[in-house]
């Protein structure tokens, strides 16, 4: 995704934990 949070978005990384689970790393807490 992005090496750091300076590109202007909120998504830092996305990691496949297993076939059904994807872990998202956010740059800031998700307001939702």
C-alpha positions in Angstrom: 0.0 0.0 0.0 2.2 2.8 1.3 5.6 2.9 3.0 4.4 5.6 5.4 1.4 7.9 6.0 2.8 10.9 4.1 1.0 10.1 0.8 -2.3 11.6 2.0 -4.3 8.5 2.6 -5.4 6.7 5.7 -4.4 3.1 4.7 -0.9 2.2 5.7 -0.8 -1.6 4.9 -3.0 -4.5 4.1 -1.9 -8.0 5.2 -3.5 -11.3 4.4 -3.7 -13.2 7.6 -5.3 -16.3 6.0 -7.6 -17.1 3.1 -10.6 -15.4 4.8 -9.0 -12.7 6.9 -7.3 -9.5 5.8 -5.6 -7.2 8.4 -5.7 -3.5 7.7 -3.2 -1.2 9.3 -4.6 2.4 9.5 -2.6 5.6 9.8 -5.2 7.1 12.1 -8.0 5.6 14.2 -11.0 4.7 12.1 -13.9 7.0 12.9 -16.4 4.4 11.9 
